Amino acid sequence: MNIKKFLVLICILPICACNSKNIDSSSSSSSGTLNHSSSSNNVDFQENSVENNSLEFSDLSLPSSLESSSIETSTSENSDQSSSYFEESLSSIIEDGDPRNIDSEELYQVAHNLEIDSKGTKEGELVTIKATCVFKFGQENFFFADQKGIFQVYKDNDIYKDIIIFEDYEYQLTGRVAKYLYKPQLQLVSCLRLEKNEEGLNLPRSNTQVAPFLKMSREDDSSFSDIYHFEGYIGADTSNLSKIKYAIIDNFNDRVVAQSSYSSKALYIANYDNREIDEKLYDYYNEEVIVSLDFMLYAYNTQYKTWQIIVLSDTILVE
C-alpha cells in the first residue's frame, strides 16, 4: 500500500504544479485588465459622480476646493492691500512721534532736499504748519499761506474725505513734506481748524511776465512760494468753443496753440472754468486790451509743454 501511494503522488504532483502556474497567470492577467479598465474609466466615474451630486470619492472635488481657497486668499490679499495704505499712514505717524513745527519757508527747504525718484516724487518727514487756506481747487488741492509764503496742500479724498476745509480760516496742518512730479507740497494727514483769519494775509506780489516761466524747467522748484502780479493780454485755446481755455500772454500776437507744442508762449489758467473768471475774461481774450491779475504757479502742463497757473479772480482788472 505504501508503494502504491508513493506512485500515485509522483503522478499527481506535476499536474498540480502546472495548474498552479495557470491559475497565477490567469490571476495576474485578470488583475492587469482590471487596473487598465479602472484607469480608462476614471473620467466616466468622475462625471457620474458629478451627475449624482456625489464628490465624496471623486478627484474633481480637489480643484474645486483649491479654487475656492484661491478666491478666498485673493479676496483676503485685496482687503489687506486696500487697508494697508491707511494703516501704514497711521503707523508712520506713531513712529515719528510728535511732528516738527515748521513754516512755509522751511517746508520748501525740506522738499528741495528730498531724494526724489525718476518721476520727481517722494514723501518726507511728518510736520505741523499753522496757515490760512487762501484757495481751494477741486476736492483735493488747496493753497495755504503763512506770513512767509504760499504752499500747496494735497488731501487724499479717498482716505480723508471727511476733512472739510474752508477758505479764510486758519488751520493747524499735519502732513508729510513731499514732492509730486517735482512740485513741492504738503501731503495732508489731519488738520485742526482754529479760527477765521479776519485780518487776512499781507503777502507781497512779485511783478512778472510770461517769458521767464517759458524758460523754466519742470524740475525747478523755486517759484511755487510766491504770488505773482501780471499785466498783459489774455489768449485762449478756442478749439472747443463750449469750453474756452484761457491763458495769459506777454504780447498780443503770442501764440496759444490747441495741440501739444513747444511753440506756445502762454501760461494756461488751470481754473479757467471758474464762472467768475469766464465772465471777466470772455470779452477780452484775443482782444488788444491790457488785463492785470494775480496768480500762483500750479503745475507743469505736459500737454502744452508749459506751466499752469491759478488766477485769483478777485484781482482781475481791465485797463
KAHU-V219965 format. One record per pair of residues at least 12 apart in sequence whose ideal C-beta (glycine too) atoms are under 10 Angstrom apart, sorted by the first residue. I is the first residue (numbers start at 0). J is the second residue. Records with the same first field share a line. If there is no record, write none. Layout:
BEGIN
I->J + J
END
This chain:
BEGIN
41->57 + 58
42->58 + 59
44->56 + 57 + 58
45->57 + 58 + 59 + 60
46->59
48->60
49->63
81->157
84->155 + 157 + 158
85->155 + 157 + 158 + 159
88->125 + 155 + 158 + 159 + 175 + 186 + 188
89->188
91->122 + 124 + 125 + 175 + 188
92->125 + 173 + 175 + 188 + 189
94->125
95->124 + 125 + 126 + 175
96->125
97->125 + 127
98->124 + 125 + 126 + 127 + 128 + 172 + 173 + 174 + 175 + 188 + 189
99->124 + 125 + 126 + 127 + 128 + 176
100->126 + 127 + 128 + 129 + 171
101->124 + 126 + 127 + 128 + 129 + 145 + 176 + 185
102->126 + 128 + 129 + 130 + 145 + 146 + 147 + 148 + 150
103->128 + 130 + 143 + 144 + 145 + 146 + 147 + 148 + 149 + 150 + 183 + 185 + 223 + 224
104->145 + 146 + 147 + 148 + 150 + 224
105->126 + 128 + 147 + 176
106->123 + 126 + 128 + 130 + 143 + 145 + 147 + 148 + 150 + 151 + 174 + 176 + 177 + 183 + 184 + 185 + 224
107->147 + 148 + 150 + 176 + 183 + 220 + 221 + 223 + 224
108->176 + 183
109->123 + 124 + 126 + 175 + 176 + 177 + 178 + 183
110->123 + 150 + 176 + 177 + 178 + 179 + 181 + 182 + 183 + 184 + 185 + 220 + 223
111->176 + 178 + 183 + 220 + 221
112->176
113->176 + 177 + 178 + 183 + 220
114->178
115->177 + 178 + 179 + 180 + 181 + 218 + 220
116->178
118->178 + 179 + 180 + 181
119->178 + 179 + 180 + 181 + 182 + 217 + 218 + 220 + 299
120->177 + 178 + 179 + 180 + 181 + 182
121->175 + 176 + 177 + 178 + 179
122->174 + 175 + 176 + 177 + 178 + 179 + 186
123->175 + 176 + 177 + 178 + 186
124->175 + 176 + 177
125->173 + 174 + 175 + 176 + 186 + 188
126->172 + 173 + 174 + 175 + 176 + 185 + 188
127->171 + 172 + 173 + 174 + 188 + 189 + 190 + 191
128->143 + 145 + 150 + 152 + 170 + 171 + 172 + 173 + 174 + 176 + 185 + 190
129->143 + 145 + 169 + 170 + 171 + 172 + 191 + 193
130->142 + 143 + 144 + 145 + 146 + 147 + 148 + 149 + 150 + 152 + 169 + 170 + 171 + 172 + 185 + 190 + 196 + 200
131->143 + 144 + 145 + 146 + 149 + 166 + 167 + 168 + 169 + 170 + 193 + 194 + 195 + 196 + 198 + 199 + 200
132->144 + 152 + 164 + 165 + 166 + 167 + 168 + 169 + 170 + 172 + 190 + 192 + 196
133->149 + 166 + 167 + 196 + 199 + 200 + 202 + 226 + 295 + 309 + 311
134->149 + 151 + 166 + 270 + 295 + 309 + 310 + 311 + 312
135->152 + 154 + 164 + 165 + 166
136->151 + 269 + 270 + 273 + 295 + 297 + 309
137->154 + 156 + 269 + 270
138->154 + 156 + 160 + 163 + 164
139->152 + 153 + 154 + 155 + 156 + 157 + 159 + 160 + 187
140->152 + 153 + 154 + 156 + 184 + 269 + 297 + 298 + 309
141->153 + 154 + 164 + 166 + 170 + 172 + 184 + 185 + 187 + 190
142->166 + 223 + 226 + 295 + 297 + 309 + 311
143->164 + 169 + 170 + 172 + 185 + 187 + 190 + 200
144->196 + 200 + 202 + 224 + 226 + 295
145->169 + 200 + 202
146->200 + 201 + 202
147->202 + 224
148->200 + 202 + 203 + 223 + 224 + 225 + 226
149->200 + 202 + 223 + 224 + 225 + 226 + 295 + 296 + 309
150->172 + 176 + 183 + 184 + 185 + 223 + 224 + 295
151->179 + 182 + 183 + 184 + 185 + 223 + 224 + 295 + 296 + 297 + 298 + 309
152->164 + 170 + 172 + 174 + 184 + 185 + 186 + 187 + 190
153->174 + 175 + 177 + 179 + 182 + 184 + 185 + 186 + 187
154->172 + 174 + 185 + 186 + 187 + 188 + 190
155->186 + 187 + 188
158->187 + 188
159->174 + 187 + 188 + 189 + 190
162->187 + 188 + 189 + 190 + 192
163->190 + 192
164->187 + 190 + 192
165->192 + 195
166->195 + 196
167->195 + 196 + 197 + 199 + 200
168->190 + 192 + 193 + 194 + 195 + 196
169->191 + 192 + 193 + 194 + 195 + 196 + 200
170->187 + 189 + 190 + 191 + 192 + 193 + 194 + 196
171->189 + 190 + 191 + 192 + 193
172->185 + 187 + 188 + 189 + 190 + 191
173->185 + 187 + 188 + 189 + 190 + 191
174->186 + 187 + 188 + 189 + 190
175->187 + 188
178->220
179->298
180->217 + 218 + 298 + 299 + 301
181->216 + 217 + 218 + 219 + 220 + 223 + 298 + 299
182->217 + 220 + 223 + 296 + 297 + 298 + 299
183->220 + 221 + 223 + 224
184->223 + 298
200->226
202->224 + 225 + 226 + 293
203->225 + 226 + 228
204->225 + 226 + 227 + 228 + 229 + 293 + 294 + 311 + 314
205->222 + 225 + 226 + 227 + 228 + 229 + 293
206->227 + 228 + 229 + 230
207->222 + 225 + 227 + 228 + 229 + 230 + 231 + 266 + 294
208->227 + 229 + 230 + 231 + 247 + 248 + 249 + 250 + 266
209->229 + 231 + 232 + 234 + 246 + 247 + 248 + 249 + 250 + 253 + 264 + 265 + 266 + 305 + 306 + 308
210->248 + 249 + 250 + 253 + 264
211->227
212->227 + 247 + 265 + 266 + 296 + 299 + 305 + 306 + 308
213->249 + 253 + 261 + 263 + 264 + 265 + 266 + 304 + 305 + 306
215->296 + 299 + 305 + 306
216->299
217->298 + 299 + 300 + 301 + 304 + 305 + 306
218->299
219->296 + 299
220->296
222->295 + 296 + 306
223->295 + 296 + 297 + 298
224->295 + 296
225->294 + 295 + 296
226->293 + 294 + 295 + 296 + 309 + 311 + 314
227->266 + 292 + 293 + 294 + 295 + 296 + 308
228->291 + 292 + 293 + 294 + 314
229->247 + 248 + 249 + 266 + 290 + 291 + 292 + 293 + 294 + 308 + 310 + 314
230->247 + 249 + 289 + 290 + 291 + 292 + 316 + 318
231->247 + 248 + 249 + 250 + 251 + 253 + 266 + 289 + 290 + 291 + 292
232->246 + 247 + 248 + 249 + 250 + 251 + 252 + 253 + 255 + 265 + 283 + 284 + 285 + 286 + 287 + 288 + 289 + 290
233->245 + 246 + 247 + 248 + 251 + 255 + 265 + 268 + 279 + 280 + 281 + 282 + 283 + 284 + 285 + 286 + 288 + 289 + 290 + 292 + 315 + 317
234->246 + 247 + 248 + 249 + 250 + 251 + 252 + 253 + 254 + 255 + 256 + 263 + 264 + 265 + 266 + 267 + 268 + 284 + 285
235->248 + 255 + 257 + 265 + 267 + 268 + 271 + 280 + 281 + 283 + 284 + 285
236->255 + 256 + 257 + 258 + 263 + 265 + 267 + 271 + 284 + 303
237->255 + 257 + 284 + 285
238->256 + 257 + 258
239->257
242->271 + 272 + 277
243->271 + 272 + 277 + 280 + 281 + 284
244->257 + 265 + 267 + 268 + 269 + 271 + 272 + 284 + 303
245->265 + 267 + 268 + 269 + 270 + 271 + 272 + 273 + 276 + 277 + 279 + 280 + 281 + 283 + 284 + 310
246->263 + 264 + 265 + 266 + 267 + 268 + 271 + 280 + 284 + 300 + 303 + 305 + 307 + 308
247->265 + 266 + 267 + 268 + 280 + 290 + 292 + 294 + 308 + 310
248->263 + 264 + 265 + 266 + 284 + 285
249->264 + 265 + 266
250->264
251->285 + 286 + 287 + 288 + 289
252->264 + 287
253->265
255->267 + 284 + 285 + 303 + 305
256->303 + 304 + 305
257->303
258->302 + 303
259->300 + 301 + 302 + 303 + 304
260->302 + 303 + 304 + 305
261->303 + 304 + 305
262->303 + 304
263->300 + 302 + 303 + 304 + 305
264->305
265->300 + 303 + 305 + 306
266->294 + 296 + 297 + 300 + 303 + 305 + 306 + 307 + 308 + 310
267->297 + 300 + 302 + 303 + 305 + 306 + 307 + 308
268->280 + 292 + 294 + 297 + 307 + 308 + 309 + 310
269->294 + 295 + 296 + 297 + 298 + 300 + 306 + 307 + 308 + 309 + 310
270->294 + 297 + 307 + 308 + 309 + 310 + 311 + 312
271->307 + 308 + 310
273->309 + 310 + 312
274->312
275->310 + 312 + 313 + 315
276->292 + 310 + 311 + 312 + 315
277->312
278->312 + 315
279->292 + 310 + 312 + 313 + 315 + 316 + 317
280->292 + 310 + 312 + 315 + 317
282->317
283->315 + 317
286->317
288->317 + 318
289->316 + 317 + 318
290->315 + 316 + 317 + 318
291->314 + 315 + 316 + 317 + 318
292->308 + 310 + 311 + 312 + 313 + 314 + 315 + 316 + 317
293->308 + 309 + 310 + 311 + 312 + 313 + 314 + 315 + 316
294->307 + 308 + 309 + 310 + 311 + 314 + 315
295->308 + 309 + 310 + 311
296->308 + 309
297->309 + 310
END
